[in-house]
């Protein structure tokens, strides 16, 4: 499991995710500003990511 940085659409870092499946360390998740990141999961490139 790796940790990926989460950016908003403006390129600002807004959080991090633990990824349940393999990602390369160069992969980044970009999410819209209205995505709720407090608790739960986001989808990125078909992978489930736990918001941390």
GUBA-929555 format. One record per residue: residue in one letter; x, y, z of N, C-alpha, C in turn. Coordinates in nm, 4 decimals, decimal comma, m for minus. Example, Ala and Ser with C-alpha at 12.3 -4.5 7.8 and 13.67 -1.06 7.14 Angstrom:
# residues 2
+-----+----------+----------+----------+----------+----------+----------+----------+----------+----------+
! res !   n_east !  n_north !     n_up !  ca_east ! ca_north !    ca_up !   c_east !  c_north !     c_up !
+-----+----------+----------+----------+----------+----------+----------+----------+----------+----------+
!   a !   1,3190 !  m0,5690 !   0,7800 !   1,2300 !  m0,4500 !   0,7800 !   1,3200 !  m0,3300 !   0,7800 !
!   s !   1,2850 !  m0,2250 !   0,7080 !   1,3670 !  m0,1060 !   0,7140 !   1,2900 !   0,0030 !   0,7870 !
+-----+----------+----------+----------+----------+----------+----------+----------+----------+----------+
END
This chain:
# residues 52
+-----+----------+----------+----------+----------+----------+----------+----------+----------+----------+
! res !   n_east !  n_north !     n_up !  ca_east ! ca_north !    ca_up !   c_east !  c_north !     c_up !
+-----+----------+----------+----------+----------+----------+----------+----------+----------+----------+
!   x !   0,0858 !  m0,1191 !   0,0000 !   0,0000 !   0,0000 !   0,0000 !   0,0889 !   0,1235 !   0,0000 !
!   x !   0,0530 !   0,2201 !  m0,0822 !   0,1301 !   0,3441 !  m0,0891 !   0,0399 !   0,4604 !  m0,0538 !
!   x !   0,0999 !   0,5740 !  m0,0271 !   0,0245 !   0,6961 !  m0,0017 !   0,0417 !   0,7872 !  m0,1214 !
!   x !  m0,0691 !   0,8367 !  m0,1722 !  m0,0656 !   0,9274 !  m0,2869 !  m0,1146 !   1,0647 !  m0,2430 !
!   x !  m0,0536 !   1,1677 !  m0,2967 !  m0,0952 !   1,3043 !  m0,2671 !  m0,2181 !   1,3396 !  m0,3502 !
!   x !  m0,3111 !   1,4134 !  m0,2903 !  m0,4323 !   1,4552 !  m0,3594 !  m0,4266 !   1,6049 !  m0,3846 !
!   x !  m0,4455 !   1,6432 !  m0,5093 !  m0,4459 !   1,7831 !  m0,5483 !  m0,5853 !   1,8238 !  m0,5916 !
!   x !  m0,6195 !   1,9521 !  m0,5717 !  m0,7435 !   2,0006 !  m0,6314 !  m0,7139 !   2,0441 !  m0,7745 !
!   x !  m0,8159 !   2,0926 !  m0,8437 !  m0,8000 !   2,1255 !  m0,9849 !  m0,7045 !   2,2426 !  m1,0072 !
!   x !  m0,6791 !   2,3209 !  m0,9032 !  m0,5865 !   2,4337 !  m0,9142 !  m0,4422 !   2,3936 !  m0,8823 !
!   x !  m0,4220 !   2,2692 !  m0,8480 !  m0,2874 !   2,2211 !  m0,8188 !  m0,2461 !   2,2330 !  m0,6740 !
!   x !  m0,3383 !   2,2766 !  m0,5874 !  m0,3054 !   2,2868 !  m0,4455 !  m0,3206 !   2,1499 !  m0,3799 !
!   x !  m0,2279 !   2,1176 !  m0,2910 !  m0,2366 !   1,9904 !  m0,2192 !  m0,3456 !   2,0011 !  m0,1143 !
!   x !  m0,4412 !   1,9073 !  m0,1198 !  m0,5528 !   1,9142 !  m0,0255 !  m0,5634 !   1,7898 !   0,0611 !
!   x !  m0,4740 !   1,6975 !   0,0452 !  m0,4820 !   1,5807 !   0,1312 !  m0,3970 !   1,4674 !   0,0790 !
!   x !  m0,4203 !   1,3493 !   0,1331 !  m0,3456 !   1,2311 !   0,0912 !  m0,4387 !   1,1113 !   0,0955 !
!   x !  m0,4027 !   1,0096 !   0,0237 !  m0,4821 !   0,8876 !   0,0214 !  m0,3919 !   0,7681 !   0,0413 !
!   x !  m0,4460 !   0,6676 !   0,1084 !  m0,3835 !   0,5361 !   0,1072 !  m0,4499 !   0,4596 !  m0,0059 !
!   x !  m0,3694 !   0,3948 !  m0,0853 !  m0,4213 !   0,3254 !  m0,2027 !  m0,4190 !   0,1761 !  m0,1771 !
!   x !  m0,5346 !   0,1126 !  m0,1988 !  m0,5450 !  m0,0295 !  m0,1677 !  m0,4809 !  m0,1174 !  m0,2738 !
!   x !  m0,4645 !  m0,0634 !  m0,3931 !  m0,3993 !  m0,1396 !  m0,4985 !  m0,2735 !  m0,0656 !  m0,5408 !
!   x !  m0,1907 !  m0,1307 !  m0,6145 !  m0,0590 !  m0,0760 !  m0,6450 !  m0,0670 !   0,0469 !  m0,7342 !
!   x !  m0,0023 !   0,1517 !  m0,6925 !   0,0176 !   0,2715 !  m0,7741 !   0,1667 !   0,2989 !  m0,7778 !
!   x !   0,2112 !   0,3593 !  m0,8853 !   0,3491 !   0,4047 !  m0,8836 !   0,3554 !   0,5317 !  m0,8011 !
!   x !   0,4697 !   0,5622 !  m0,7466 !   0,4827 !   0,6794 !  m0,6616 !   0,4657 !   0,8089 !  m0,7403 !
!   x !   0,4725 !   0,7994 !  m0,8736 !   0,4560 !   0,9196 !  m0,9548 !   0,3094 !   0,9502 !  m0,9829 !
!   x !   0,2203 !   0,8573 !  m0,9494 !   0,0778 !   0,8802 !  m0,9735 !   0,0225 !   0,9805 !  m0,8746 !
!   x !  m0,0600 !   1,0723 !  m0,9223 !  m0,1270 !   1,1670 !  m0,8342 !  m0,2754 !   1,1639 !  m0,8626 !
!   x !  m0,3531 !   1,1899 !  m0,7607 !  m0,4981 !   1,1974 !  m0,7757 !  m0,5382 !   1,3438 !  m0,7813 !
!   x !  m0,6188 !   1,3784 !  m0,8796 !  m0,6702 !   1,5148 !  m0,8905 !  m0,8210 !   1,5075 !  m0,8724 !
!   x !  m0,8720 !   1,5854 !  m0,7803 !  m1,0146 !   1,5816 !  m0,7515 !  m1,0720 !   1,7220 !  m0,7589 !
!   x !  m1,2015 !   1,7296 !  m0,7869 !  m1,2696 !   1,8589 !  m0,7880 !  m1,2783 !   1,9139 !  m0,6472 !
!   x !  m1,2857 !   2,0473 !  m0,6376 !  m1,2907 !   2,1121 !  m0,5068 !  m1,4107 !   2,0682 !  m0,4238 !
!   x !  m1,5196 !   2,0266 !  m0,4904 !  m1,6402 !   1,9936 !  m0,4155 !  m1,6421 !   1,8495 !  m0,3659 !
!   x !  m1,5367 !   1,7758 !  m0,3906 !  m1,5317 !   1,6380 !  m0,3417 !  m1,5090 !   1,6392 !  m0,1916 !
!   x !  m1,5880 !   1,5640 !  m0,1201 !  m1,5743 !   1,5559 !   0,0252 !  m1,4556 !   1,4669 !   0,0601 !
!   x !  m1,3572 !   1,5243 !   0,1257 !  m1,2366 !   1,4490 !   0,1581 !  m1,2227 !   1,4184 !   0,3066 !
!   x !  m1,3196 !   1,4591 !   0,3870 !  m1,3038 !   1,4414 !   0,5307 !  m1,2977 !   1,2940 !   0,5685 !
!   x !  m1,3888 !   1,2148 !   0,5149 !  m1,3970 !   1,0733 !   0,5490 !  m1,4378 !   0,9978 !   0,4240 !
!   x !  m1,3827 !   0,8808 !   0,4064 !  m1,4315 !   0,7955 !   0,3001 !  m1,3300 !   0,7660 !   0,1929 !
!   x !  m1,3825 !   0,7348 !   0,0756 !  m1,2999 !   0,6881 !  m0,0334 !  m1,3249 !   0,7726 !  m0,1573 !
!   x !  m1,2219 !   0,7902 !  m0,2388 !  m1,2389 !   0,8493 !  m0,3699 !  m1,1887 !   0,7480 !  m0,4720 !
!   x !  m1,2356 !   0,7608 !  m0,5936 !  m1,1904 !   0,6722 !  m0,6998 !  m1,0885 !   0,7470 !  m0,7841 !
!   x !  m0,9809 !   0,6801 !  m0,8198 !  m0,8797 !   0,7397 !  m0,9054 !  m0,8244 !   0,6312 !  m0,9953 !
!   x !  m0,8401 !   0,6511 !  m1,1228 !  m0,7882 !   0,5556 !  m1,2215 !  m0,8350 !   0,4139 !  m1,1907 !
!   x !  m0,9599 !   0,4032 !  m1,1466 !  m1,0166 !   0,2726 !  m1,1189 !  m0,9698 !   0,2095 !  m0,9894 !
!   x !  m0,8958 !   0,2842 !  m0,9079 !  m0,8454 !   0,2302 !  m0,7824 !  m0,9160 !   0,2973 !  m0,6657 !
!   x !  m0,9397 !   0,2201 !  m0,5626 !  m1,0072 !   0,2719 !  m0,4438 !  m0,9021 !   0,3323 !  m0,3516 !
!   x !  m0,9246 !   0,4577 !  m0,3121 !  m0,8263 !   0,5265 !  m0,2289 !  m0,8936 !   0,5738 !  m0,1012 !
!   x !  m0,8337 !   0,5405 !   0,0108 !  m0,8873 !   0,5829 !   0,1400 !  m0,8309 !   0,7196 !   0,1740 !
!   x !  m0,9203 !   0,8145 !   0,1994 !  m0,8748 !   0,9488 !   0,2356 !  m0,8178 !   0,9472 !   0,3764 !
!   x !  m0,6972 !   1,0048 !   0,3910 !  m0,6330 !   1,0077 !   0,5231 !  m0,5967 !   1,1505 !   0,5596 !
+-----+----------+----------+----------+----------+----------+----------+----------+----------+----------+
END
